[in-house]
Amino acid sequence: MRKFTEAARPPRSLYLNWPMGHPFGEPGNKAQQMRILRDALSAFQDITEPGTIIDLPYRWGRPEDTSSFECDCD
């Protein structure tokens, strides 16, 4: 959840609005996982401002309803 990442204030971060437990993508989708891994490695070079969070444009393609993974934790 993005707000937890913001609160933790890591030096750099990538954010995907996906179900928990799938940090690199859909199971078995090697092409997607490689794109995300490349984005993560590029972030080490591209992010120059501490605390930057990059929202990746990928969308969850499985039939699971990701709205159930959102949290109204205010």
C-alpha positions as CSV (number, residue, x, y, z in Angstrom):
1,M,0.0,0.0,0.0
2,R,1.5,3.3,-1.1
3,K,0.7,5.2,2.1
4,F,2.7,2.7,4.1
5,T,5.6,3.1,1.7
6,E,5.3,6.9,2.1
7,A,5.3,6.6,5.9
8,A,8.4,4.3,5.9
9,R,10.3,6.9,3.8
10,P,12.6,4.5,2.0
11,P,15.5,6.2,0.0
12,R,13.8,5.1,-3.2
13,S,10.9,2.9,-4.1
14,L,8.7,1.6,-6.9
15,Y,5.0,1.2,-6.4
16,L,2.6,-1.3,-8.0
17,N,-1.1,-1.4,-7.0
18,W,-1.2,-5.1,-7.0
19,P,-2.2,-7.8,-4.5
20,M,0.1,-8.4,-1.7
21,G,2.7,-11.2,-2.3
22,H,3.2,-10.4,-6.0
23,P,6.0,-7.9,-6.0
24,F,7.3,-8.9,-9.4
25,G,4.1,-9.8,-11.2
26,E,1.7,-12.5,-12.0
27,P,2.8,-16.1,-11.4
28,G,4.3,-17.6,-14.5
29,N,4.4,-14.3,-16.5
30,K,8.2,-14.2,-17.0
31,A,8.1,-11.3,-19.5
32,Q,6.2,-9.1,-17.0
33,Q,8.5,-10.1,-14.2
34,M,11.6,-9.2,-16.2
35,R,10.1,-5.8,-17.1
36,I,9.5,-5.0,-13.5
37,L,12.9,-6.3,-12.5
38,R,14.5,-4.1,-15.1
39,D,12.5,-1.1,-13.9
40,A,13.7,-1.8,-10.3
41,L,17.3,-2.0,-11.3
42,S,16.9,1.2,-13.4
43,A,15.5,3.0,-10.4
44,F,18.8,2.8,-8.6
45,Q,20.3,5.0,-11.3
46,D,17.3,7.1,-12.2
47,I,16.1,8.1,-8.8
48,T,18.2,11.0,-7.5
49,E,15.9,12.6,-5.0
50,P,15.7,10.8,-1.6
51,G,12.2,9.5,-0.8
52,T,11.1,9.3,-4.4
53,I,8.4,6.8,-5.2
54,I,7.8,5.8,-8.8
55,D,4.4,4.6,-9.7
56,L,4.8,1.9,-12.3
57,P,2.2,1.8,-15.0
58,Y,1.5,-1.9,-15.0
59,R,-2.0,-3.2,-14.2
60,W,-2.9,-6.5,-12.6
61,G,-4.2,-8.8,-15.4
62,R,-5.6,-11.7,-13.4
63,P,-9.3,-11.9,-12.7
64,E,-8.9,-11.2,-9.0
65,D,-10.6,-8.0,-7.9
66,T,-7.7,-5.9,-6.6
67,S,-10.2,-3.5,-4.8
68,S,-10.3,-6.0,-2.0
69,F,-6.6,-5.3,-1.4
70,E,-7.1,-1.6,-0.8
71,C,-7.1,-0.5,2.8
72,D,-9.0,2.4,4.4
73,C,-6.4,2.5,7.2
74,D,-6.5,6.2,8.2
